[in-house]
Amino acid sequence: MNLEELCEVASTCVKCPLHESRTKVVFGEGSKNAKIMLVGEAPGKKEDETGRPFIGMAGRILSEIIEEAGMDRSDIYITSIVKCRPENNRKPKKLEYTTCIDLYLNKQIELIDPDIVGLLGNSAAYALIGKKNIKQIHGNTYELNGRKYMALFHPAAALYSRVLLPQLKEDMVILKKAVEQ
Ligand code: URA
């Protein structure tokens, strides 16, 4: 199955309870040949309405730090650990993210085969590499099953604490350098 076919399958998914709260499935977008893949937590309101990842306030910050690091957002593939918005933007539950990762994210990673997967925030870092405490692990790279991962702050963190913005930018530069090596 290719990426378009997988996206088509996901668009009518009812494999976990999140399908009840979603408007549109937010599968992911970006280059199919991306060297960098970014994985967030879950679609928010704007994403749910449009079906596009990271287009709300956190998305604006994400675009800004990608550009400031000297990259083009369209060269990166962007998605989240769950493709459907949880009600009231609550955190996705274990059953929800494990189901979604198993059905979609792992296949997206396999098909795109990026040089590195950037994990945005605690939820993505915990779900994919089992690491907690983003404050301690951001900027670190990890290798798991032959795949390289790096933990970064979630861009929404900068909405609550502007002092994190420079840190976010620094993380994005580290991520860029990791693929240049
Ligand atoms: N936050 C996420 O983690 N993912 C999105 O798609 C939007 C906001």
Boltz pocket constraint, residues with backbone or C-beta under 6 A from the ligand:
constraints:
  - pocket:
      binder: B
      contacts: [[A, 26], [A, 39], [A, 40], [A, 41], [A, 42], [A, 43], [A, 44], [A, 47], [A, 52], [A, 53], [A, 54], [A, 55], [A, 58], [A, 59], [A, 79], [A, 80], [A, 120]]
      max_distance: 6.0
